[in-house]
Amino acid sequence: VLYHILGAFCLLYAIFILPWLQNFFSHPVFVYLGKISFSLYLIHLPLICMITAKLLLITQLKIFSACITLIISILMAHFYYKYIDQLTIQLTKFHLTLQPR
């Protein structure tokens, strides 16, 4: 477990001090994945259990099953972020403006 923490620290430190790594991770693909990351985190496990398991039973192709599951996970995370996550953020901000201070 300690190695994961050390590796994450080294990666974050390298991104902090190296401009070319900052530029690399500032690419729109990585920014987009950062936006949908919480949604992807929430839905990936149920999708893996449902879709990958069924595809493996049908096709016996591990890479194919993983790729299809990844594509469906990203698509579903996009819609979850757009229609659920964003809406709840707006509702929370609205609710906080109604609170007396």
C-alpha positions in Angstrom: 0.0 0.0 0.0 2.9 2.4 0.8 4.2 2.0 -2.8 0.9 3.3 -4.2 1.1 6.4 -2.1 4.8 7.0 -2.9 4.1 6.5 -6.6 1.1 8.9 -6.6 3.2 11.5 -4.7 6.1 11.2 -7.3 3.6 11.5 -10.2 2.0 14.6 -8.7 5.4 16.2 -7.9 6.6 15.5 -11.4 3.5 17.1 -12.9 4.0 20.1 -10.5 7.6 20.8 -11.6 7.7 19.7 -15.2 5.9 22.0 -17.7 5.8 19.3 -20.5 3.8 17.0 -18.2 1.5 19.9 -17.3 0.9 20.4 -21.0 0.4 16.7 -21.6 -2.2 16.4 -18.8 -3.9 19.7 -19.9 -4.9 18.0 -23.2 -8.7 18.2 -23.7 -9.1 14.4 -23.5 -7.6 14.4 -20.0 -9.6 17.4 -18.9 -12.8 15.8 -20.1 -11.9 12.5 -18.3 -11.3 14.6 -15.1 -14.8 16.1 -15.5 -16.6 12.8 -15.8 -14.3 10.9 -13.4 -16.7 10.9 -10.4 -19.5 9.7 -12.6 -17.3 7.1 -14.2 -16.2 5.9 -10.7 -19.8 5.5 -9.7 -21.0 3.5 -12.6 -18.0 1.5 -13.8 -18.3 -1.5 -11.4 -22.0 -2.3 -12.0 -21.3 -2.0 -15.8 -18.3 -4.3 -15.5 -20.4 -6.8 -13.6 -23.3 -6.7 -16.0 -21.7 -6.1 -19.4 -18.3 -7.7 -19.2 -19.6 -10.8 -17.6 -22.3 -11.3 -20.3 -19.9 -10.5 -23.1 -17.3 -13.0 -21.8 -19.9 -15.7 -21.6 -21.0 -15.0 -25.2 -17.7 -14.3 -27.0 -14.9 -15.6 -24.8 -12.9 -12.5 -26.0 -11.4 -10.7 -23.0 -10.0 -7.6 -24.9 -13.2 -7.2 -26.9 -15.3 -7.4 -23.8 -13.1 -4.9 -21.9 -13.1 -2.4 -24.9 -16.9 -2.5 -25.3 -17.4 -2.1 -21.5 -15.0 0.9 -21.5 -16.8 2.6 -24.3 -20.2 2.1 -22.7 -18.8 3.2 -19.3 -17.5 6.5 -20.8 -20.8 7.1 -22.7 -22.9 6.5 -19.6 -20.6 8.5 -17.4 -20.9 11.4 -19.9 -24.7 11.4 -19.7 -24.7 10.9 -15.9 -22.4 13.9 -15.6 -24.4 16.0 -18.0 -27.9 15.2 -16.7 -27.5 14.1 -13.1 -24.2 15.4 -11.7 -24.5 18.9 -13.1 -28.2 19.2 -12.1 -27.4 18.2 -8.5 -24.5 20.7 -8.4 -26.9 23.5 -9.6 -29.6 22.5 -7.1 -27.1 22.5 -4.2 -25.8 25.9 -5.2 -29.4 27.2 -5.3 -30.2 25.6 -2.0 -27.2 27.1 -0.4 -28.2 30.6 -1.6 -31.6 30.1 0.2 -30.0 29.3 3.5 -29.9 32.1 6.1 -26.5 33.1 7.3 
